Amino acid sequence: MTAIATVIALVAAPQVALAQEQKLAILRDTETEQLLREYTKPILRVAGLEKQNIQVTIINEPVFNAFVADGRRIFVNSGALMQSETPNQIIGVLAHETGHLAGGHLARLREQLATAQTQMIIAMLLGAGALAAGAKSGIASGGTGLADAGAATLTGSQNMIMRSLLSYQRQQEESADRAGVKFLTATGQSAKGMYDTFKRFTNDSLFSARGADPYYMSHPMPAERVAALEEIARTSPYWDKKDDPALQLRHDMIRAKISGFLERPDTVYRRYALSNTSLPARYAHAISTYLHGDLNNALTQIDSLIQTQPNNPYFYELRGQALTDGGRPTEAVPALRKAVALSNNAPLIEILLGQALVASDNKAYTEEAINILRNAMARETEQPIGYTQLAMAFARKGDLAEADLASAQAAFLRGDNKTAKDLASRAKTRFAVGTPGWVKADDIVSAKLPAGQKKDNSSRFQFQVGPQDRPGRPGSRPGPELGSDAN
């Protein structure tokens, strides 16, 4: 039974991972997501996946890792971004994961696991038969030969099948490496960053891998894998190509942003000393000061950033967020309007503007808040906080039907199915039968919570968080939105 249970667990693993997706702490940030989209767009194009709407999702985990789990998203840990010193290093990891997607590795692995499950069952039946025959023979003759043969059949078959599965996974990793180099070369980018990243992990893992049976490793033996990667990577004419300085600066800025929002102030100032006057260091200092220090001091630092780059939407976004979280939402509105305009109406920033408009308690802002939030939610359909703010705006207007509907949508996205259905049922009584609002409410009443979905525990760098709900602190307000390992 152990052999069968092992294979069933392996077969179920991808589904389990997806079922637990909502438990992962997802980070949302317009600036970081935009840069990752720019990193992946040319790679997805040459891989033939440009029209597949592949998204990159950031997980709030400090360790270096990236993986694919559902064929439509690449998951990247915040630690992978922090530890990638150059754009080329994280781009190389993204190219490797794209290799998994382009190769259809997830679907093929599931097929292999299903085959292994069948083989395990057959082996178990054969072994069980031998064990039963051995037991009878042993009773008659006092021997254990057939029983031992049955046990050997079970153990031997299990080892053989597991070796076959692990070998297949190693082949997939090698294939993804080759595909990643191919995509990087086709887009005129160096594979050196990919090689450097994998080599770094190889050096870290050589000691632990020493003496290991290569057939029991799901990835190629580290030294062999890196040697093979180096051989093909160095054939690229772009091996020595460096990242554009402007792109390097943007990369450094998002790393500083992650540090400022997610790390303790002492850690931030160890990474970025007070004597460091670079733009990324100033960005990290301003964010850390806003979260953990004096608001007015933070605003002074943010205004200095704006003077340096007056057309940077994310500095205005940060100013608006600091003011909103600091209980001064009316003052936040001008900065957030500027951020929305400069970001080409980024929906996450629009939601933050809508929050500031609602929190300002100025009825003159009600219609503007509704219009902005509706526009944002049309593109960011899985943001509970957006629907919550929309519900508050409708309530202020006196439109209780729309307020109930928006509240129901927020509850449903949070995984609170009972509250969602109760609010949607009440909304149905307030809408005329057959109207769009009535239909949306009826959909929620009739819907079932997806299997395995739990209450959301995501967080994001910016917007819709009060002082008690700041990202990186206990009680972060939840938000929506998650294979093969990168290393």
C-alpha positions in Angstrom: 0.0 0.0 0.0 2.9 2.3 0.6 3.9 2.2 -3.1 0.4 2.9 -4.3 0.0 5.8 -1.8 3.3 7.3 -2.9 2.3 7.3 -6.6 -1.2 8.6 -5.9 0.4 11.5 -3.9 2.7 12.2 -6.8 -0.2 12.2 -9.3 -2.2 14.5 -7.1 0.6 16.9 -6.3 -0.1 19.4 -9.2 -3.8 19.6 -8.3 -3.0 20.0 -4.6 -0.7 22.8 -5.4 -3.3 24.6 -7.3 -6.0 24.0 -4.7 -3.7 25.6 -2.1 -3.0 28.6 -4.4 -5.2 31.0 -2.5 -3.1 30.3 0.7 0.0 31.8 -0.9 0.9 35.4 0.0 0.7 37.2 -3.4 2.3 40.6 -3.9 0.7 43.1 -6.2 2.5 46.2 -7.4 2.1 48.0 -10.7 5.7 49.1 -11.0 7.1 45.6 -10.4 4.5 43.8 -12.5 5.1 46.2 -15.4 8.8 45.5 -15.4 8.3 41.8 -15.3 5.9 42.0 -18.2 8.6 43.8 -20.2 11.1 41.1 -19.2 8.8 38.3 -20.4 7.1 39.8 -23.4 9.9 39.2 -26.0 10.6 35.7 -24.6 7.0 34.7 -24.8 6.8 36.0 -28.3 9.7 33.9 -29.6 8.3 30.9 -27.6 5.0 31.2 -29.5 3.2 32.0 -26.3 2.5 35.7 -26.8 -1.2 35.2 -27.3 -1.6 32.8 -24.3 -2.0 35.6 -21.8 0.8 34.2 -19.6 1.1 36.2 -16.4 4.0 36.6 -13.9 2.8 36.4 -10.3 5.0 37.5 -7.4 4.9 35.4 -4.2 5.9 36.9 -0.8 8.7 34.4 -0.1 12.3 35.5 0.7 13.9 32.3 -0.8 15.1 32.2 -4.4 12.6 30.2 -6.5 10.4 30.4 -9.6 8.0 27.8 -11.0 5.1 27.1 -13.2 2.0 25.3 -11.9 -0.9 25.7 -14.2 0.3 26.4 -17.7 -0.7 30.1 -17.7 1.3 31.7 -15.0 4.9 31.9 -14.0 5.4 32.3 -10.2 8.4 34.2 -8.9 9.4 34.6 -5.3 10.2 38.1 -4.1 13.5 36.6 -3.0 14.3 35.8 -6.6 13.9 39.4 -7.5 15.9 40.6 -4.5 18.8 38.2 -5.1 19.0 38.8 -8.9 21.5 41.6 -9.1 20.9 42.3 -12.8 17.9 42.2 -15.1 19.6 39.5 -17.1 19.8 37.1 -14.1 16.0 37.1 -13.5 15.3 37.2 -17.2 17.3 34.0 -17.5 15.1 32.3 -14.8 12.0 33.5 -16.6 13.3 32.1 -19.9 13.9 28.7 -18.2 10.3 28.7 -16.8 9.0 29.7 -20.3 10.8 26.6 -21.6 8.7 24.5 -19.3 5.5 26.2 -20.6 6.5 25.9 -24.2 7.5 22.3 -23.8 4.1 21.4 -22.2 6.1 19.8 -19.4 3.3 20.0 -16.8 0.8 18.0 -18.9 3.4 15.5 -19.9 4.6 15.0 -16.4 1.0 14.3 -15.3 0.8 11.7 -18.1 4.0 10.1 -16.8 2.6 10.1 -13.2 -0.6 8.5 -14.3 1.3 5.8 -16.1 3.4 5.3 -13.0 0.4 5.0 -10.9 -0.9 2.2 -13.1 2.5 0.5 -13.0 2.6 0.7 -9.3 -0.8 -0.9 -8.9 0.2 -3.8 -11.2 3.4 -4.2 -9.3 1.5 -4.2 -6.0 -0.9 -6.9 -7.2 1.9 -9.0 -8.5 3.8 -8.6 -5.2 0.8 -9.2 -3.1 0.1 -12.4 -5.0 3.6 -13.6 -4.4 3.3 -12.6 -0.7 0.1 -14.6 -0.4 1.5 -17.6 -2.1 4.6 -17.3 0.0 2.6 -17.2 3.2 0.8 -20.4 2.3 4.0 -22.1 1.2 5.7 -20.9 4.3 3.0 -22.4 6.5 3.3 -25.7 4.7 7.1 -25.9 4.5 8.3 -23.5 7.2 10.2 -21.5 4.5 9.8 -17.8 3.4 11.2 -17.9 -0.2 8.1 -16.8 -2.0 7.2 -14.2 0.6 10.7 -12.7 0.3 10.2 -12.7 -3.5 6.9 -10.9 -3.2 8.5 -8.2 -1.0 11.4 -7.9 -3.4 8.9 -7.4 -6.3 7.2 -4.6 -4.5 10.4 -2.8 -3.5 12.2 -3.4 -6.8 9.2 -2.2 -8.9 8.8 0.9 -6.7 12.5 1.8 -7.1 12.5 1.2 -10.8 9.3 3.3 -11.4 10.5 6.2 -9.2 13.9 6.2 -10.9 12.1 6.4 -14.2 9.9 9.4 -13.0 12.9 11.3 -11.7 14.9 10.7 -14.8 12.0 12.1 -16.8 12.0 15.2 -14.6 15.7 15.7 -15.1 15.2 15.5 -18.8 12.5 18.2 -18.5 14.9 20.5 -16.6 17.6 20.0 -19.2 15.1 20.7 -22.0 13.9 23.9 -20.2 17.6 25.0 -19.9 18.2 24.5 -23.6 14.9 26.2 -24.5 15.7 29.2 -22.2 19.0 29.8 -24.0 17.3 29.5 -27.3 14.7 32.1 -26.4 17.3 34.5 -25.0 19.5 34.2 -28.1 16.5 34.8 -30.4 15.7 38.0 -28.5 19.2 39.3 -28.6 19.9 38.7 -24.9 22.7 37.0 -23.0 22.3 33.7 -21.3 25.1 34.6 -18.9 22.8 35.7 -16.2 20.9 32.4 -16.4 24.3 30.5 -16.2 25.6 32.7 -13.3 22.4 32.1 -11.3 22.4 28.4 -11.7 26.1 28.2 -11.1 25.7 30.1 -7.8 23.1 27.5 -6.6 25.4 24.7 -7.8 28.2 25.9 -5.6 25.8 26.1 -2.7 24.5 22.5 -3.3 27.7 20.7 -4.3 28.4 19.6 -0.7 24.9 18.3 -0.1 24.9 16.6 -3.5 28.2 14.8 -2.9 27.6 11.1 -2.8 24.0 11.4 -3.9 22.6 8.9 -6.3 22.0 10.9 -9.5 19.1 8.6 -10.4 17.3 9.8 -7.2 17.6 13.5 -8.1 14.6 15.2 -9.8 17.0 17.7 -11.3 20.3 16.9 -13.2 23.4 16.6 -11.0 24.3 20.3 -10.4 27.8 20.3 -11.9 26.7 18.3 -14.9 23.7 20.6 -15.5 25.7 23.8 -15.2 28.5 22.5 -17.4 25.9 21.6 -20.1 24.3 25.0 -19.7 27.6 26.8 -20.0 28.5 24.9 -23.2 25.3 26.0 -25.0 25.1 29.5 -23.5 28.6 30.4 -24.6 27.8 29.7 -28.2 25.5 32.7 -28.2 26.8 35.8 -29.9 25.3 37.8 -27.1 27.2 36.1 -24.2 29.0 39.3 -23.2 26.1 41.7 -23.8 25.4 43.9 -20.8 22.0 45.1 -19.6 21.0 48.6 -20.6 21.8 51.1 -17.7 18.3 52.5 -17.7 16.9 49.0 -17.3 19.4 48.2 -14.6 18.2 51.3 -12.7 14.5 50.2 -12.9 15.6 46.7 -11.7 17.4 48.2 -8.8 14.4 50.4 -8.0 12.0 47.4 -7.6 14.6 45.6 -5.5 14.7 48.7 -3.2 11.0 48.8 -3.2 10.7 45.2 -2.1 13.2 45.8 0.6 11.5 49.0 1.9 8.1 47.4 2.1 8.9 43.8 3.2 12.1 44.1 5.4 12.7 45.4 8.8 14.1 49.0 9.0 17.4 47.8 10.4 17.7 45.3 7.4 16.8 48.1 5.0 19.5 50.4 6.4 22.1 47.6 6.3 21.3 47.1 2.6 21.1 50.8 1.9 23.2 52.8 4.3 22.2 56.4 5.1 25.4 57.5 3.3 24.1 55.9 0.1 22.5 58.7 -1.9 21.6 56.6 -5.0 18.0 56.8 -6.2 17.2 53.2 -5.2 18.6 53.8 -1.7 16.5 56.9 -1.3 13.5 55.0 -2.5 14.0 52.3 0.1 14.6 54.9 2.8 11.4 56.8 2.0 9.3 53.7 2.0 10.7 52.4 5.3 10.2 55.8 6.8 6.6 56.0 5.7 5.9 52.5 7.1 7.8 52.7 10.3 8.7 56.3 11.0 7.4 59.9 10.8 5.0 60.6 8.0 6.1 64.2 7.5 9.7 63.0 7.2 8.7 60.4 4.7 6.8 63.0 2.6 9.9 65.2 2.5 11.9 62.2 1.2 9.2 61.3 -1.3 9.0 64.9 -2.6 12.7 64.8 -3.1 12.3 61.7 -5.3 9.6 63.5 -7.3 11.9 66.5 -7.9 14.5 64.1 -9.2 12.0 62.3 -11.5 8.9 64.5 -11.9 7.3 62.1 -14.4 7.7 58.9 -12.4 4.1 57.7 -11.6 5.2 55.5 -8.8 6.7 58.3 -6.7 3.3 60.1 -6.8 1.6 56.7 -6.0 3.8 56.4 -3.0 3.0 59.9 -1.8 -0.7 59.2 -2.2 -0.5 55.9 -0.4 1.5 57.4 2.5 -1.1 60.2 2.9 -4.0 57.8 2.7 -2.6 55.4 5.2 -1.7 58.4 7.4 -5.3 59.5 7.6 -5.0 62.4 5.2 -6.8 61.0 2.1 -8.0 64.4 0.8 -4.3 65.5 0.5 -3.6 62.2 -1.3 -6.0 62.8 -4.1 -3.9 65.2 -6.3 -0.9 63.0 -6.1 -2.9 59.9 -7.0 -4.6 61.6 -9.9 -1.2 62.4 -11.2 0.0 58.8 -10.7 -3.1 57.5 -12.6 -2.4 59.9 -15.5 1.3 59.1 -15.7 0.7 55.3 -15.4 -1.8 55.3 -18.3 -4.6 54.5 -15.9 -3.1 51.6 -14.2 -6.0 49.8 -12.5 -4.2 49.1 -9.1 -3.4 52.8 -8.8 -7.0 53.7 -9.8 -8.2 51.6 -7.0 -5.9 53.5 -4.6 -7.3 56.8 -5.9 -10.8 55.5 -5.5 -10.0 54.6 -1.9 -8.7 58.0 -1.2 -11.8 59.6 -2.8 -14.1 57.5 -0.6 -12.0 58.0 2.5 -12.0 61.8 2.1 -15.7 61.8 3.1 -16.4 64.5 0.5 -19.7 63.7 -1.2 -18.6 65.7 -4.2 -16.1 62.9 -4.9 -18.7 60.2 -4.9 -19.4 60.0 -8.6 -15.8 60.3 -9.5 -14.9 57.4 -7.1 -17.6 55.2 -8.6 -16.5 55.9 -12.2 -12.8 55.3 -11.4 -13.5 52.2 -9.4 -15.8 50.7 -12.0 -13.2 51.3 -14.7 -10.5 49.7 -12.5 -12.6 46.7 -11.6 -13.4 46.0 -15.3 -9.7 45.2 -15.7 -8.9 43.9 -12.2 -11.8 41.7 -11.6 -10.3 39.8 -8.6 -9.6 42.7 -6.2 -11.8 42.5 -3.1 -10.7 45.9 -1.8 -11.9 47.5 -5.1 -15.4 46.1 -4.7 -15.4 47.1 -1.0 -14.6 50.7 -1.9 -17.2 50.7 -4.6 -19.8 49.4 -2.1 -19.0 52.3 0.2 -19.3 54.8 -2.6 -22.6 53.4 -3.7 -23.9 53.5 -0.1 -22.9 57.1 0.2 -24.9 57.8 -3.0 -27.9 55.9 -1.6 -27.8 53.2 -4.2 -28.3 50.2 -1.9 -28.8 47.7 -4.6 -25.4 48.4 -6.2 -23.8 48.6 -2.7 -25.1 45.2 -1.8 -23.9 43.7 -5.1 -20.4 45.2 -4.7 -20.2 44.0 -1.1 -21.3 40.5 -2.3 -18.6 40.5 -5.0 -15.9 41.5 -2.4 -17.0 38.7 0.0 -17.0 36.1 -2.8 -13.5 37.0 -3.8 -12.4 36.8 -0.2 -13.7 33.3 0.0 -16.6 34.2 2.3 -19.3 32.3 0.4 -22.0 32.6 3.0 -21.8 36.4 3.3 -21.5 36.7 -0.5 -24.7 34.7 -1.0 -26.6 36.6 1.7 -25.7 40.0 0.3 -26.3 38.9 -3.3 -29.8 37.6 -2.3 -30.6 40.9 -0.7 -29.3 42.7 -3.8 -31.6 40.6 -6.0 -34.6 42.0 -4.1 -33.5 45.6 -4.9 -32.8 45.1 -8.6 -35.5 44.7 -11.2 -35.6 41.1 -12.4 -33.5 40.5 -15.5 -31.4 43.7 -15.2 -27.6 43.4 -15.3 -27.3 43.9 -11.6 -29.9 41.2 -10.9 -28.1 38.8 -13.2 -24.8 39.4 -11.5 -26.3 38.9 -8.0 -28.0 35.7 -9.2 -24.7 34.4 -10.5 -23.2 34.8 -7.0 -26.2 33.2 -5.3 -25.9 30.2 -7.7 -22.1 30.0 -7.6 -20.1 27.5 -5.7 -16.8 28.3 -4.1 -14.0 26.7 -6.1 -12.7 23.6 -4.6 -9.8 24.2 -2.1 -10.3 28.0 -2.2 -9.7 29.6 1.2 -9.9 33.1 2.4 -7.3 35.2 0.6 -4.1 36.1 2.4 -2.4 38.1 -0.3 -0.8 41.5 0.2 0.4 44.2 -2.0 2.9 46.9 -1.9 0.6 49.8 -2.6 -2.9 51.0 -1.9 -6.1 50.1 0.0 -4.3 49.4 3.3 -4.8 51.3 6.5 -2.1 51.9 9.0 -3.0 48.7 10.8 -3.0 46.7 7.5 0.3 47.6 6.0 2.0 45.0 3.8 4.8 43.2 5.6 3.1 43.6 9.0 0.8 41.2 10.8 -2.7 41.6 9.7 -2.0 42.6 6.1 -5.3 43.1 4.3 -5.9 40.2 1.9 -6.1 40.6 -1.8 -6.6 38.3 -4.8 -4.4 36.4 -7.0 -0.8 32.3 -7.6 5.6 22.9 -11.4 8.8 22.8 -12.0 11.5 24.5 -9.9 13.8 27.0 -11.4 16.9 25.5 -9.8 
